[in-house]
Structure formats: C-alpha cells, structure tokens
C-alpha cells in the first residue's frame, strides 16, 4: 500500500505545482523589467551568491537557470570584454566532462577554450548527496573594478531599501 500512497502524494504535488505555476504566469503577465530593476536583481544575486574576495567577479551555482539569469543581466547592465570570462567546473564522478562542458558553454555562450581545467570532487562514501545536471559552475570575470561596482551597488541598494547603513564594526 505504501507505493500507492507515494503515487498519490506525487499526483497531489504535481497538481499543486501546476496551480502555483498558473498563478505565477498570471501575475507576471503585467510585469515589465526596467533597466533599474534588472540591475537590482543582478547585484542582489551577486550579493547572495558571488564571492566578496578581491581580484575578480566570481559567481557560482549549480542551477543553470540562475547562472543564465546572472550572466544575461550582467551583459545587459555592463559593457564587458567577452574575452575576460572564464568558467570553472567542479564535477562528481558521475558527470561526463565533455557533455557538461558543452552544456555550460552553450548556456553561458562562452567558448570552451575559456574554461579552466575541470576539478573532480572526491567521492564520499559516507554522505548521501543529490545528483545534479552539471556540477558546480563557477563564472569568473577578470575585473576587480567591475566587482567593486557590483558589490557597492548592492550595498547601496540594500541601504536604500532598509534605510540603514549596515557596516561591519572592526
């Protein structure tokens, strides 16, 4: 009887997700992306998922939709030299390197020649992990100036919303 219960739960979840997707589609019909909102989304993504270290802009994630959104907004909001992009991949034992590199190259529109050597994650026998489509993708853009622009825009944007200056006390 347990398999039947699980099947019922999956059907119930599918129905709920379909309803949510319809509600979101209806709500977003009226949505218009302004350049200011696009830039705010970009810097918020970087603030949450980007590296705050110096040297270059670094953004990493496993979700292809998020990586595509980030690089699209980056290209729309800044004048970039496409030759400064680099991609790094951290893959598990089950990933096929050639397929994954091709996948990310096409998605991000960055030639494979601009990819770093793939890092193979060590296999863990103790941990149970969730398989993903393309490992962890690291997007690099070699410009500390651009990184500073994005980070400080994010901080200022956050201060504008909260009305507070959030500085770390040394």
C-alpha positions as CSV (number, residue, x, y, z in Angstrom):
1,X,0.0,0.0,0.0
2,X,3.0,2.3,0.6
3,X,3.8,2.6,-3.2
4,X,0.1,3.7,-3.8
5,X,0.4,6.3,-1.1
6,X,3.6,7.7,-2.6
7,X,2.0,7.8,-6.0
8,X,-1.0,9.7,-4.6
9,X,1.3,12.2,-2.9
10,X,3.2,12.7,-6.2
11,X,0.0,13.4,-8.1
12,X,-1.2,15.8,-5.3
13,X,2.2,17.6,-5.5
14,X,2.0,17.9,-9.3
15,X,-1.5,19.4,-9.2
16,X,-0.3,21.9,-6.5
17,X,2.7,22.9,-8.6
18,X,0.6,23.3,-11.7
19,X,-1.7,25.6,-9.8
20,X,1.2,27.7,-8.5
21,X,2.7,27.9,-12.0
22,X,-0.6,29.2,-13.4
23,X,-0.9,31.8,-10.6
24,X,2.7,33.0,-11.2
25,X,2.2,33.2,-15.0
26,X,-0.9,35.3,-14.5
27,X,0.8,37.6,-12.0
28,X,3.9,38.0,-14.3
29,X,1.8,39.0,-17.4
30,X,1.7,42.5,-16.0
31,X,5.4,42.5,-15.2
32,X,7.8,44.9,-17.0
33,X,11.5,44.6,-16.4
34,X,13.1,48.1,-16.2
35,X,16.8,48.6,-16.5
36,X,16.9,49.7,-12.9
37,X,15.1,46.5,-11.7
38,X,17.3,44.3,-13.8
39,X,20.4,45.8,-12.3
40,X,18.9,45.5,-8.8
41,X,18.3,41.8,-9.4
42,X,21.8,41.3,-10.7
43,X,23.5,42.9,-7.8
44,X,21.2,41.1,-5.3
45,X,22.2,37.8,-6.9
46,X,25.8,38.6,-6.6
47,X,25.5,39.8,-3.1
48,X,23.9,36.4,-2.2
49,X,25.9,34.0,-4.3
50,X,29.0,35.9,-5.5
51,X,32.5,35.9,-4.0
52,X,33.3,39.0,-2.0
53,X,37.0,38.4,-2.3
54,X,39.2,40.8,-4.2
55,X,40.6,40.4,-7.7
56,X,37.7,39.5,-10.0
57,X,34.0,39.0,-10.2
58,X,33.2,35.3,-9.2
59,X,29.7,33.8,-9.2
60,X,29.0,30.1,-8.6
61,X,25.9,27.9,-8.5
62,X,24.5,24.5,-9.6
63,X,21.3,25.9,-11.0
64,X,21.5,26.5,-14.8
65,X,18.5,29.0,-14.7
66,X,20.3,31.1,-12.0
67,X,23.6,31.1,-13.9
68,X,21.8,32.0,-17.2
69,X,19.9,34.8,-15.4
70,X,23.1,36.2,-13.8
71,X,25.1,36.3,-17.0
72,X,22.2,37.7,-19.0
73,X,21.7,40.6,-16.5
74,X,25.5,41.1,-16.3
75,X,25.7,41.5,-20.1
76,X,22.7,43.8,-20.2
77,X,23.9,46.1,-17.5
78,X,27.7,46.5,-18.1
79,X,29.9,46.9,-21.1
80,X,32.0,43.7,-21.0
81,X,35.0,42.2,-22.8
82,X,33.8,38.7,-23.5
83,X,37.5,37.5,-23.6
84,X,37.7,38.2,-19.8
85,X,35.1,35.5,-19.0
86,X,36.3,32.2,-17.6
87,X,34.4,29.1,-16.4
88,X,35.4,26.6,-13.8
89,X,33.6,23.3,-13.2
90,X,33.6,21.1,-10.1
91,X,32.2,17.7,-11.2
92,X,31.4,14.5,-9.4
93,X,32.4,11.0,-10.6
94,X,29.1,10.5,-12.5
95,X,29.4,13.7,-14.7
96,X,30.6,13.2,-18.2
97,X,33.1,16.0,-18.7
98,X,32.7,16.6,-22.4
99,X,28.9,16.8,-22.2
100,X,28.9,19.1,-19.2
101,X,31.4,21.5,-20.7
102,X,29.4,21.6,-23.9
103,X,26.2,22.2,-21.9
104,X,27.6,25.2,-19.9
105,X,29.4,26.6,-22.9
106,X,26.2,26.8,-24.9
107,X,24.1,28.0,-21.9
108,X,26.5,30.8,-20.9
109,X,27.6,31.5,-24.5
110,X,31.3,31.2,-23.5
111,X,33.6,29.1,-25.7
112,X,35.1,26.0,-24.1
113,X,38.6,27.4,-24.8
114,X,37.8,29.9,-21.9
115,X,37.2,27.0,-19.4
116,X,39.6,26.2,-16.7
117,X,40.7,22.6,-16.1
118,X,37.9,20.6,-14.6
119,X,38.1,19.9,-10.9
120,X,36.9,16.4,-9.9
121,X,35.3,16.3,-6.5
122,X,36.5,13.5,-4.3
123,X,34.0,10.7,-3.8
124,X,32.4,10.5,-0.4
125,X,31.1,7.1,0.8
126,X,29.5,8.4,3.9
127,X,27.4,11.3,2.6
128,X,24.3,11.0,0.6
129,X,24.1,13.7,-2.0
130,X,21.7,14.9,-4.6
131,X,22.8,14.4,-8.2
132,X,22.7,17.4,-10.4
133,X,22.9,18.1,-14.1
134,X,26.2,19.9,-14.4
135,X,28.1,20.0,-11.2
136,X,29.0,23.4,-9.7
137,X,29.6,26.1,-12.3
138,X,32.0,29.0,-11.4
139,X,31.7,32.1,-13.6
140,X,34.7,34.4,-13.5
141,X,35.1,37.9,-15.0
142,X,38.6,39.3,-14.6
143,X,37.9,42.8,-13.4
144,X,38.3,44.0,-9.8
145,X,36.8,47.3,-10.9
146,X,33.6,45.6,-12.1
147,X,33.4,43.5,-8.9
148,X,33.7,46.7,-6.8
149,X,31.0,48.4,-8.9
150,X,28.6,45.4,-8.4
151,X,29.3,45.0,-4.7
152,X,28.9,48.6,-3.8
153,X,25.8,49.0,-5.9
154,X,24.3,46.0,-3.9
155,X,25.3,47.6,-0.6
156,X,23.8,51.0,-1.5
157,X,20.7,49.3,-2.9
158,X,20.2,47.4,0.4
159,X,20.7,50.6,2.4
160,X,18.1,52.4,0.3
161,X,15.6,49.7,1.0
162,X,16.3,49.3,4.7
163,X,17.1,52.9,5.4
164,X,20.1,51.7,7.4
165,X,23.8,51.7,6.8
166,X,25.0,48.2,7.6
167,X,28.7,48.5,8.2
168,X,30.8,45.9,10.0
169,X,32.5,47.2,13.1
170,X,36.2,46.4,13.0
